Amino acid sequence: MALAPLHLDTPLVRTGSGYSASGKPLWLKLDALQPSGSFKLRGVGRLCQHEVENGAREIFCASGGNAGIAAAYAGRALGVPVTIVVPETTAADVRQAIAATGATVLVHGSVFDEANAHAVELAESRKATYVHPFDHPLLWDGHATLIDEVVAKGAKFDCVVTSVGGGGLLAGIVEGLKRNGLSDVPVIAVETEGAASLHASLRANERITLPTITSIANSLGARQVAQHVFELPKQHPIESIVVSDADAVAACLKFADAQRILVEPACGAALAVADVHAGLLQRFDHPLIEVCGGIGVSLEKLKLWKEKFL
């Protein structure tokens, strides 16, 4: 018998038409309310369950934070030890949050790519299971459940707005639309300036590796998107857009006031679209925004970001 999913069916709320410059009522899928703090539990939980069902006794994962705490939560629920390798850019409070969830936290490398290579090496040396934070079909299958839930609630939507890092969430949303007969529904893929690897790749028509990540939205800090994600615009209507760190922070603050929920700038990027790219939403009547969440936020951080950017 299949195990019950580790993630929650999160609330779907609707804003008034006056919430944003778009003048549209917005559907908000509140994945910030997942037990791990972000959407990542959908896919990471799905993949970890699959691996444990197939004999995994120890799990390694590399992460800037959100996939790590999702894997830690999954490991605790499934009763297997988890080691998370984070790069030096992962804040101390995020490392502590992952450790408090029950995982061993190792710091390695200045960027995700280096942490990831180390996690793979460690897993191989210990004959343990390695879980990728964004590039695996079972991850995408797990993330697709957010669309299943929106459809099951009977909500009508005609576009989906989502943030993009490595692209696992984007791949999951496209999969969810496809399996619900909604392949004509466009996805607006949002990145911040300084972390826009998908945007750069689509403009160059080849998969670009960014030299460095300069955005504060470090959860979007994959220097290169997954190959599958780079190919997705050939199969599904996807529009790639970019917002500034200031736009993302402003959206986080506005959302916190309106919904009493804290989200990190990586999530604020998607929320910013209805104000910053309001014209883009004019051809839609019922936009759906994936509020992906993130643990790299606090009242103190929001205050500091506000002082820096606004």
TAGIGI-V752206 format. One record per pair of residues at least 6 apart in sequence whose ideal C-beta (glycine too) atoms are under 7 Angstrom apart, sorted by sequence separation. I is the first residue (numbers start at 0). J is the second residue. D is the distance in whole Angstrom. If there is no record, write none. Layout:
i = {I,I}
j = {J,J}
d = {D,D}
This chain:
i = {16,19,31,34,60,74,98,107,108,122,163,176,200,231,254,255,280,16,18,30,33,60,74,97,107,122,149,161,190,200,272,273,16,30,50,161,176,190,199,212,254,15,85,108,188,14,60,71,94,107,119,199,212,13,14,47,70,118,161,196,251,13,58,71,13,14,70,159,173,196,209,251,83,172,208,11,12,208,58,67,207,248,251,254,11,12,169,206,247,250,67,194,206,270,9,10,83,85,87,169,193,248,269,9,82,193,194,206,244,247,250,269,270,9,58,60,62,64,81,82,83,84,85,87,193,247,250,10,57,63,86,87,192,194,249,269,9,43,47,56,57,58,59,60,61,62,63,82,84,86,191,206,9,55,86,200,247,250,266,7,44,59,64,75,86,142,159,161,163,191,194,196,246,266,7,39,43,47,51,63,71,75,142,146,158,163,194,196,242,266,6,7,39,43,47,74,86,157,158,159,160,161,162,163,196,197,266,37,51,68,72,74,86,139,143,147,161,191,196,216,262,265,36,40,44,48,64,68,71,85,138,142,146,150,158,160,190,200,215,242,246,39,43,47,67,71,84,141,142,145,146,214,242,262,263,71,133,134,139,143,166,197,201,216,262,36,37,40,68,70,133,139,143,147,240,263,35,84,132,133,134,146,242,263,6,35,84,133,140,163,262,5,6,67,139,143,261,240,35,6,34,201,5,82,240,4,261,198,197,5,198,218,2,195,219,255,218,63,216,186,188,192,215,216,219,252,61,188,191,251,185,186,187,188,189,190,191,192,185,191,192,216,61,182,185,187,189,191,252,61,164,164,163,164,165,191,248,61,162,164,170,248,60,166,170,173,59,165,166,169,70,165,248,249,170,248,59,166,169,173,59,245,244,245,66,5,57,59,58,57,58,59,60,62,5,57,61,58,60,55,191,218,191,218,50,190,189,50,189,47,189,46,187,43,49,133,46,215,46,134,45,46,133,187,45,43,45,46,42,45,42,44,42,41,42,41,164,41,162,38,41,162,162,38,162,161,111,160,111,112,110,160,30,28,172,28,168,168,42,158,157,160,157,160,26,157,158,159,160,161,42,88,156,158,160,162,26,38,155,156,159,156,6,11,149,8,11,11,145,65,63,64,63,63,96,93,93,90,68,65,31,65,64,29,31,64,31,18,25,38,21,20,38,19,20,37,38,19,37,21,36,37,20,23,36,37,19,36,21,26,28,30,31,33,23,26,30,23,25,26,27,28,29,30,31,26,28,30,23,25,27}
j = {22,25,37,40,66,80,104,113,114,128,169,182,206,237,260,261,286,23,25,37,40,67,81,104,114,129,156,168,197,207,279,280,24,38,58,169,184,198,207,220,262,24,94,117,197,24,70,81,104,117,129,209,222,24,25,58,81,129,172,207,262,25,70,83,26,27,83,172,186,209,222,264,97,186,222,26,27,223,74,83,223,264,267,270,28,29,186,223,264,267,85,212,224,288,28,29,102,104,106,188,212,267,288,29,102,213,214,226,264,267,270,289,290,30,79,81,83,85,102,103,104,105,106,108,214,268,271,32,79,85,108,109,214,216,271,291,32,66,70,79,80,81,82,83,84,85,86,105,107,109,214,229,33,79,110,224,271,274,290,32,69,84,89,100,111,167,184,186,188,216,219,221,271,291,33,65,69,73,77,89,97,101,168,172,184,189,220,222,268,292,33,34,66,70,74,101,113,184,185,186,187,188,189,190,223,224,293,65,79,96,100,102,114,167,171,175,189,219,224,244,290,293,65,69,73,77,93,97,100,114,167,171,175,179,187,189,219,229,244,271,275,69,73,77,97,101,114,171,172,175,176,244,272,292,293,102,164,165,170,174,197,228,232,247,293,68,69,72,100,102,165,171,175,179,272,295,68,117,165,166,167,179,275,296,40,69,118,167,174,197,296,40,41,102,174,178,296,276,72,44,72,239,44,121,279,44,301,239,239,48,241,263,48,241,265,301,265,111,264,235,237,241,264,265,268,301,111,238,241,301,236,237,238,239,240,241,242,243,237,243,244,268,114,235,238,240,242,244,305,115,218,219,219,220,221,247,304,118,219,221,227,305,118,224,228,231,118,224,225,228,130,225,308,309,231,309,121,228,231,235,122,308,308,309,132,73,125,127,127,127,128,129,130,132,76,128,132,130,132,128,264,293,268,295,128,268,268,130,269,130,272,130,272,130,137,221,135,304,137,225,137,138,225,279,138,138,140,141,138,141,139,141,141,141,142,142,265,144,265,142,145,266,268,145,269,269,220,269,221,222,222,272,145,145,289,149,289,291,167,283,283,286,284,287,154,285,286,287,288,289,171,217,285,287,289,291,156,168,285,286,289,287,144,149,287,148,152,154,289,218,217,218,218,220,294,294,295,295,294,293,260,294,294,260,262,295,266,257,273,289,273,273,291,273,274,291,292,274,292,277,292,293,277,280,293,294,277,294,280,285,287,289,290,292,283,286,290,284,286,287,288,289,290,291,292,288,290,292,286,288,290}
d = {6,7,7,6,6,6,5,6,5,6,5,6,5,6,7,6,5,6,6,6,5,6,3,5,5,4,7,6,6,5,7,6,5,4,7,6,5,6,4,4,6,6,6,6,6,6,4,5,5,4,5,7,6,5,5,6,5,6,6,6,6,7,6,6,6,7,6,6,6,5,4,6,5,6,5,6,5,4,6,4,7,6,4,5,6,6,7,6,4,4,6,5,7,6,6,5,5,6,6,6,6,6,6,5,6,4,4,7,6,4,4,6,7,5,6,7,6,7,4,4,5,5,6,7,4,5,4,7,6,7,5,5,6,6,7,7,5,5,6,6,5,5,5,6,5,6,7,6,5,6,4,5,6,6,5,6,5,7,6,7,6,7,6,6,5,6,6,6,5,4,4,6,4,5,6,5,4,4,5,6,5,4,5,6,6,7,5,6,5,6,6,7,5,5,7,7,6,6,5,5,5,6,5,5,6,5,5,4,6,6,6,6,4,6,5,6,7,6,5,7,6,5,7,4,5,7,4,5,4,6,5,2,3,5,6,7,6,6,5,5,5,4,6,6,5,6,5,7,7,6,6,6,7,6,3,4,7,6,4,4,6,7,6,6,6,6,7,6,6,7,3,4,3,7,7,4,5,5,7,6,7,6,5,4,5,4,4,3,6,5,6,6,5,7,5,7,5,6,5,5,6,5,4,7,7,7,7,5,6,7,5,6,5,5,5,7,4,6,4,7,5,6,6,4,7,6,7,7,7,6,4,5,5,5,6,5,6,5,7,7,7,6,4,6,6,6,6,6,6,4,6,4,7,7,4,6,4,4,6,5,6,7,6,4,5,6,5,6,5,6,6,6,5,6,7,6,5,3,7,5,4,4,6,6,3,6,6,6,7,4,5,5,4,5,6,7,6,6,6,4,7,5,5,6,5,7,5,7,5,6,6,5,6,7,5,7,6,7,5,4,5,5,6,7,7,7,6,7,3,3,7,6,4,4,4,5,7,5,6,6,6,6,5,7,4,6,6,5,6,6,7,5,6,6,7,6,7,6,6,5,5,6,6,7,6,5,5,5,5,4,6,6,5,7,7,6,5,6,5,7,7,4,7,6,6,5,6,6,6,6,6,6,6,6,6,6,5,6,6,6,5,6,6,7,5,5,7,7,6,7,4,7,5,3,5,6,6,5,4,4,5,5,4,6,6,7,7,4,4,6,6,7,5,7,7,7,6,7,5,4,5,5,5,5,3,7,6,5,6,6,5}
